[in-house]
């Protein structure tokens, strides 16, 4: 995660949320309604759309934006026209995802070309002060080596690993520093977990067991400082022994489960496999809306679920877990169903249609990648998921979340909600049209409250009453019948002072769809 995203996260980006306590729903996760997914032709369509829109074959590099103009996140070469350092590593892996699926010589050639193009733009990688950025390239280089046998990729990965590992010390009990220049003192999962995976790959490639020892040390530090049960915190920062910051991102779960799986495969120690499955199940239970990976914002956040999906797929292959396959296939179908048909580009929210504006390359790569990762089974319909929509994972406007009152589901609930113009938007997909009964779970410790509900732009309940529950730790439900279309629907639960009672309301989830 780059400096810009962490700055935004620290400033309170909605998708960061509060530091949430874990609320486990059990070791397993909800079984989706359908097991069908997409077709191989659709996987080709998605990848072709991504490459045709973003790849500059003459520069051997990817554009930042689909319109080839400079907008936000202008941190890459040519003033931001091209993707930045760590984005290009992820997009390189998207090409590797396609090569592994197809064996196409086109993608094999692109693997070499993109590496050449990147080195042309970044003539000295060590000018980058961020160890996580360097680490993404080390990990991707080892994957490229495994796919192609080209020694240059292994040598570059080994060089980068040594440069990064030199920033491992005993502060905060261990771990590698996020930054190399001494500013922003922080150690995080995004820096350390990819280095565990890279170390195991280097051990496998060279036979040098020192890499395994280093991997075990880094993993042990992550687990001692950033893991509590199945919940992962983002990083440790500050003076002394540091403060743990509990932001939850899908890519942290993906990185951690990938590191755990790599160590399990290297050692046979079953505790690592348990860790991997726990992280996978937590994310599937808690970082989704109706089993679709949640929207985590634009810029860096739009690519987080790609990293989770890549590593979950490795775990799926290693274990033969049918539930993981089901989950990945449904997410792939959901992403493809919401592509923009004019150019077959997939946007940052897999539950909602991709709009007509520019799309960032990292977001588009995430959608293209998941269609490359998992086998298709030729279903081309809609995906409804499991009908459970955690309010804290919705698209929020003016509402915060917390996890202080007992009895909530998921990671927390929406709280302190009484300002006009605020709302939670849910993108709801249905296999078929019909009337559904939605249930809204809430706590009303301040007495009776009311909110409006709109479906596909039409207010269907202008003043839905939420009777007081007597305390904030007492939860209740209200129900409402709504007519939904086959495919995508938009349900908004909001407050307008002209329509109802503005008492505070804590909103836990919407379910029953």
C-alpha positions in Angstrom: 0.0 0.0 0.0 1.5 3.3 -1.0 2.1 6.5 1.0 -0.9 8.1 -0.7 -3.3 5.4 0.3 -2.1 5.3 3.9 -2.4 9.0 4.2 -6.0 8.8 3.0 -6.7 5.9 5.3 -5.3 7.8 8.3 -7.6 10.7 7.3 -10.6 8.5 7.7 -11.5 7.0 4.3 -14.9 5.3 4.6 -13.6 1.9 3.6 -11.0 1.9 6.3 -13.7 2.2 9.0 -13.0 2.1 12.7 -10.7 -0.3 14.5 -13.1 -3.2 14.7 -13.1 -6.1 17.1 -13.5 -9.6 15.5 -17.0 -11.1 15.5 -16.5 -14.6 14.1 -19.4 -16.4 12.6 -17.8 -19.8 13.1 -15.0 -21.6 11.4 -16.9 -22.0 8.1 -18.8 -19.5 6.1 -22.2 -19.1 4.6 -22.9 -21.3 1.6 -23.9 -19.2 -1.4 -27.1 -20.0 -3.3 -25.5 -21.0 -6.6 -22.3 -22.8 -7.6 -22.3 -21.7 -11.3 -19.8 -19.4 -12.8 -18.6 -18.0 -16.1 -17.3 -19.2 -19.4 -13.8 -19.5 -20.8 -14.8 -17.1 -23.6 -15.8 -14.5 -21.0 -12.4 -14.9 -19.4 -10.8 -14.1 -22.8 -13.2 -11.2 -23.3 -12.3 -9.7 -19.9 -8.5 -10.1 -20.5 -8.7 -8.7 -24.0 -10.7 -5.7 -22.8 -8.1 -5.0 -20.1 -5.1 -5.3 -22.4 -6.7 -3.4 -25.3 -7.7 -0.6 -23.1 -4.7 -0.1 -20.9 -1.6 -1.6 -22.5 0.8 0.6 -24.5 2.7 -1.9 -26.6 5.2 0.7 -27.7 6.1 1.7 -24.2 5.6 -1.9 -22.9 3.8 -0.4 -20.0 0.2 0.1 -18.7 -1.7 3.4 -18.7 -3.1 4.5 -15.3 -6.5 5.3 -16.7 -8.8 3.9 -19.3 -9.0 7.2 -21.2 -5.2 7.6 -21.2 -5.5 10.9 -19.5 -3.9 12.0 -16.2 -6.3 12.2 -13.3 -6.0 11.2 -9.6 -3.3 8.9 -8.4 -0.8 10.5 -10.8 2.2 8.9 -9.2 3.7 6.9 -12.0 6.0 7.7 -15.0 5.3 10.5 -17.4 3.6 12.6 -14.8 1.2 9.8 -13.9 0.2 8.8 -17.4 1.4 5.3 -16.7 0.8 3.2 -13.6 3.0 3.6 -10.6 5.6 1.2 -9.1 3.4 -1.3 -7.2 0.5 -1.1 -9.6 2.7 -2.2 -12.5 3.8 -5.3 -10.5 0.2 -6.3 -9.9 -0.7 -5.8 -13.6 2.4 -7.8 -14.5 0.9 -10.6 -12.4 -2.5 -10.2 -14.2 -0.7 -11.0 -17.4 0.9 -14.0 -15.6 -2.6 -15.1 -14.5 -3.7 -15.1 -18.1 -0.6 -16.9 -19.2 -1.1 -19.7 -16.7 -4.7 -20.1 -17.8 -4.1 -20.0 -21.6 -0.5 -20.8 -22.3 -0.7 -18.1 -25.0 2.5 -17.0 -26.5 1.1 -13.5 -26.6 1.1 -13.4 -22.8 4.4 -15.1 -22.6 6.0 -12.4 -24.7 4.3 -9.7 -22.6 5.9 -11.1 -19.4 9.3 -10.2 -20.8 8.2 -7.0 -22.5 6.6 -5.6 -19.3 9.7 -6.3 -17.3 11.7 -4.4 -20.0 9.3 -1.5 -20.1 9.3 -1.2 -16.3 13.1 -1.1 -16.2 13.0 1.5 -18.9 10.8 3.8 -16.8 12.5 3.0 -13.4 16.1 2.7 -14.2 17.1 2.3 -10.6 14.5 0.5 -8.5 16.3 1.4 -5.3 15.3 5.0 -5.7 12.0 3.9 -4.3 11.8 4.4 -0.5 8.9 2.0 0.1 9.9 -1.6 1.0 6.4 -2.9 0.2 6.6 -1.5 -3.4 10.0 -3.2 -3.9 8.6 -6.4 -2.3 5.7 -6.6 -4.8 8.3 -6.7 -7.6 10.4 -9.3 -5.8 7.4 -11.6 -5.4 6.3 -11.0 -9.0 9.8 -11.7 -10.3 9.9 -15.0 -8.6 6.6 -15.9 -10.1 7.9 -14.9 -13.5 11.0 -17.1 -12.9 8.8 -20.1 -12.0 6.8 -19.6 -15.2 9.6 -18.9 -17.6 12.9 -20.2 -16.1 14.6 -16.9 -16.9 17.4 -16.5 -14.5 17.3 -12.7 -14.6 13.9 -12.8 -12.8 15.3 -15.0 -10.0 18.4 -12.8 -9.7 16.4 -9.6 -9.5 14.1 -11.1 -6.8 17.1 -12.3 -4.8 18.7 -8.8 -5.0 15.5 -7.1 -3.9 14.8 -9.6 -1.1 18.3 -8.9 0.4 17.8 -5.1 0.1 14.4 -5.3 1.8 15.4 -7.8 4.5 18.2 -5.5 5.5 15.4 -3.3 7.1 14.4 -6.1 9.5 15.2 -5.3 13.1 14.1 -5.8 16.7 11.9 -2.7 16.9 8.3 -3.6 17.8 9.6 -7.2 18.3 10.8 -7.7 14.8 9.6 -7.3 11.2 10.7 -5.2 8.2 10.1 -1.4 8.1 7.6 -0.1 5.6 9.9 2.8 4.6 13.6 2.9 4.0 14.3 6.6 4.7 13.3 6.5 8.4 10.1 8.6 8.0 6.6 7.3 8.8 7.8 4.6 11.3 5.6 1.7 10.6 5.8 -2.1 10.1 2.9 -3.7 8.3 1.5 -6.9 6.7 1.9 -5.5 3.2 5.6 -5.4 3.6 6.3 -8.5 5.6 3.9 -11.2 4.3 4.9 -10.9 0.6 8.5 -11.3 1.8 7.6 -14.6 3.5 6.2 -15.9 0.1 9.2 -14.6 -1.8 11.6 -16.2 0.7 9.9 -19.6 0.3 10.1 -19.3 -3.5 13.8 -18.4 -3.3 14.4 -21.3 -1.0 12.7 -23.6 -3.5 14.7 -22.1 -6.4 18.1 -22.2 -4.7 17.9 -24.9 -2.0 19.2 -22.3 0.5 17.4 -23.0 3.9 18.4 -19.6 5.2 15.5 -18.3 3.3 13.1 -20.6 5.1 14.6 -19.4 8.5 14.0 -15.8 7.5 10.4 -16.6 6.3 9.6 -18.3 9.6 11.0 -15.3 11.5 8.9 -12.7 9.6 5.8 -14.8 9.8 6.3 -15.3 13.6 6.5 -11.5 14.0 3.3 -10.9 12.0 1.5 -13.5 14.1 2.7 -12.1 17.4 1.9 -8.4 16.7 -0.8 -8.2 14.0 -3.0 -11.3 14.5 -5.7 -11.7 17.1 -7.7 -14.9 16.6 -8.6 -14.7 12.9 -8.6 -10.9 12.8 -5.6 -9.2 11.2 -4.6 -5.6 12.0 -2.8 -3.6 9.3 0.3 -2.3 11.0 2.3 -1.2 14.1 3.5 2.4 14.3 4.8 5.0 16.7 7.4 5.1 19.5 8.4 2.5 22.0 6.8 -0.9 21.4 4.4 0.8 19.0 0.6 0.9 18.6 -1.3 -1.6 16.6 -3.6 -0.1 14.0 -6.5 -2.4 13.3 -7.5 -1.4 9.8 -9.0 -4.3 7.9 -8.2 -4.8 4.2 -8.8 -7.8 2.0 -5.2 -7.7 0.7 -3.9 -8.2 4.2 -5.9 -11.4 4.6 -4.8 -12.5 1.1 -1.1 -11.8 1.9 -1.3 -13.5 5.3 -3.0 -16.6 4.0 -0.5 -16.7 1.1 2.4 -16.6 3.6 0.8 -19.2 5.8 0.2 -21.5 2.9 3.7 -21.1 1.6 5.2 -22.1 5.0 2.8 -25.0 5.2 3.9 -26.3 1.9 7.6 -25.8 2.8 7.4 -27.4 6.3 4.3 -29.6 6.4 3.4 -27.9 9.7 -0.4 -28.1 9.9 -0.7 -25.0 12.1 0.2 -22.8 9.1 -2.6 -24.4 7.1 -5.0 -23.7 9.9 -3.9 -20.0 9.9 -4.4 -19.8 6.2 -7.9 -21.2 6.4 -8.9 -19.0 9.3 -7.8 -15.9 7.5 -9.6 -17.0 4.3 -12.8 -17.7 6.2 -12.7 -14.5 8.2 -12.4 -12.4 5.0 -15.2 -14.4 3.3 -17.5 -13.9 6.3 -16.6 -10.3 7.0 -15.3 -8.4 4.0 -18.1 -9.2 1.6 -21.6 -8.2 0.7 -23.8 -11.3 0.0 -20.5 -13.2 -0.7 -19.1 -10.7 -3.2 -15.9 -9.1 -2.1 -16.7 -5.6 -0.9 -15.8 -2.2 -2.4 -12.7 -0.8 -0.8 -12.5 2.5 -2.6 -10.7 3.7 -5.6 -6.9 4.1 -6.2 -4.9 1.4 -4.2 -8.0 0.0 -2.5 -9.5 -1.1 -5.8 -6.8 -3.7 -6.2 -6.9 -5.2 -2.8 -9.4 -8.0 -3.6 -7.2 -9.1 -6.6 -4.4 -10.0 -4.1 -6.9 -11.8 -1.9 -8.3 -13.7 -4.8 -4.9 -14.8 -6.1 -3.8 -16.2 -2.8 -7.2 -17.7 -2.0 -7.0 -19.5 -5.3 -3.6 -21.0 -4.3 -5.2 -22.2 -1.1 -8.2 -23.6 -3.1 -5.8 -25.6 -5.3 -3.7 -26.8 -2.4 -6.7 -28.0 -0.4 -9.3 -28.9 -3.0 -11.8 -26.8 -1.0 -15.1 -26.7 -2.9 -16.4 -23.7 -0.9 -13.4 -21.6 -1.9 -14.0 -22.6 -5.6 -17.6 -21.7 -5.3 -16.8 -18.3 -3.7 -14.2 -17.4 -6.4 -16.4 -18.5 -9.3 -19.3 -16.4 -8.0 -17.0 -13.4 -7.6 -15.7 -13.9 -11.1 -19.2 -14.1 -12.6 -20.3 -11.0 -10.6 -17.3 -9.1 -11.9 -18.0 -10.0 -15.5 -21.7 -9.3 -15.2 -20.9 -5.8 -14.2 -18.3 -5.0 -16.8 -18.8 -2.0 -19.1 -19.9 -3.6 -22.4 -18.4 -0.9 -24.6 -14.9 -1.9 -23.8 -15.3 -5.0 -21.5 -13.5 -3.1 -18.7 -14.5 -4.1 -15.1 -14.7 -1.4 -12.5 -13.8 -1.2 -8.8 -17.2 -2.5 -7.4 -18.0 -6.0 -8.6 -21.6 -5.7 -7.3 -22.4 -2.6 -9.3 -22.3 -1.7 -13.0 -19.1 -0.1 -14.3 -19.9 3.5 -15.1 -19.1 5.5 -18.2 -16.2 7.5 -16.6 -12.6 6.6 -16.7 -11.6 3.4 -14.9 -8.2 2.9 -13.2 -5.9 0.2 -14.3 -5.6 -1.5 -10.9 -9.3 -1.8 -10.6 -9.7 -3.2 -14.1 -6.8 -5.7 -13.5 -8.6 -7.0 -10.4 -11.7 -7.9 -12.4 -9.7 -9.4 -15.3 -7.5 -11.4 -13.0 -10.2 -13.2 -11.1 -11.6 -14.5 -14.4 -8.2 -15.9 -15.2 -7.7 -17.6 -11.9 -10.5 -20.1 -11.5 -12.0 -22.7 -13.9 -15.2 -21.8 -15.6 -18.3 -23.9 -15.6 -20.3 -22.2 -18.3 -23.0 -20.5 -16.3 -23.8 -17.0 -17.6 -26.7 -15.9 -15.4 -27.0 -13.7 -12.4 -25.5 -14.3 -9.0 -27.5 -13.5 -5.9 -25.1 -14.7 -3.3 -26.3 -15.6 0.2 -28.6 -12.6 0.8 -26.7 -11.2 3.8 -25.6 -7.5 3.6 -23.5 -6.2 6.5 -24.2 -2.5 6.8 -20.6 -1.6 7.6 -19.6 -3.0 4.2 -22.1 -1.0 2.2 -21.3 2.2 0.3 -21.7 4.8 3.0 -22.4 8.5 2.9 -21.9 10.4 6.1 -22.2 7.4 8.5 -19.4 5.9 10.6 -19.0 2.4 12.1 -18.1 1.0 15.4 -18.0 -2.3 17.3 -18.5 -1.4 21.0 -21.9 -2.9 21.7 -22.2 -6.6 22.0 -24.4 -8.7 19.8 -23.6 -7.3 16.3 -22.9 -9.5 13.3 -19.9 -9.1 10.9 -17.2 -6.6 11.9 -19.5 -4.0 13.5 -22.4 -1.8 12.7 -23.2 1.8 11.6 -23.5 4.1 14.6 -24.1 7.7 15.6 -26.6 8.0 12.7 -28.9 11.0 12.9 -27.7 13.5 10.3 -29.9 14.4 7.4 -28.6 13.5 3.9 -26.8 10.4 5.2 -27.3 6.9 3.8 -26.1 3.4 3.2 -26.3 2.0 -0.4 -26.5 -1.7 -1.1 -26.1 -3.1 -4.6 -28.3 -6.1 -4.6 -28.2 -8.8 -7.3 -31.0 -11.3 -7.8 -31.3 -14.5 -9.9 -34.9 -13.6 -10.9 -37.4 -10.8 -10.5 -39.9 -10.9 -7.7 -41.1 -9.6 -4.3 -38.6 -10.0 -1.5 -39.0 -9.5 2.2 -35.9 -7.6 3.5 -35.1 -7.6 7.2 -33.2 -4.7 8.8 -31.4 -5.4 12.1 -30.8 -2.4 14.3 -30.6 -1.1 17.9 -32.6 2.0 19.0 -31.3 3.0 22.4 -32.6 6.6 22.0 -36.2 5.6 21.4 -38.2 5.4 18.2 -36.5 6.4 15.0 -37.4 6.3 11.3 -35.5 6.1 8.0 -36.5 6.0 4.3 -35.9 3.1 2.0 -35.5 3.5 -1.8 -35.3 0.8 -4.4 -33.9 1.5 -7.8 -34.4 5.2 -7.3 -38.0 5.1 -6.0 -38.8 5.7 -2.4 -40.8 2.6 -1.2 -40.9 3.6 2.5 -40.7 7.3 3.3 -40.9 6.9 7.0 -40.1 3.3 8.0 -40.4 3.1 11.8 -37.7 1.5 13.9 -39.2 1.1 17.4 -36.9 1.9 20.3 -35.1 -1.2 21.8 -34.5 0.2 25.3 -30.7 0.1 25.1 -27.9 0.1 22.5 -27.0 -3.5 23.4 -30.5 -4.7 22.5 -31.1 -5.6 18.9 -34.4 -5.9 17.0 -35.6 -6.1 13.4 -38.1 -4.5 11.0 -39.2 -6.0 7.7 -40.3 -4.5 4.4 -41.6 -6.1 1.2 -39.8 -4.8 -2.0 -40.0 -5.6 -5.6 -36.7 -6.4 -7.2 -35.5 -6.9 -10.8 -33.5 -9.8 -12.1 -29.9 -8.8 -12.0 -28.7 -5.6 -10.4 -30.8 -3.5 -7.9 -29.9 -0.5 -5.7 -31.4 -0.3 -2.2 -30.7 2.8 -0.2 -31.5 3.2 3.5 -31.2 6.8 4.5 -32.3 9.7 6.7 -34.0 12.9 5.5 -35.1 15.3 8.3 -38.2 16.2 6.2 -39.4 12.6 6.2 -38.9 11.1 9.7 -37.7 11.0 13.2 -34.0 11.7 13.5 -33.2 9.8 16.7 -29.9 8.0 16.7 -30.0 4.5 15.2 -27.4 1.8 15.0 -27.8 -0.3 11.9 -26.3 -3.8 11.8 -27.3 -5.5 8.6 -29.9 -6.1 5.9 -30.7 -9.7 5.1 -33.3 -12.1 3.6 -32.7 -11.3 0.0 
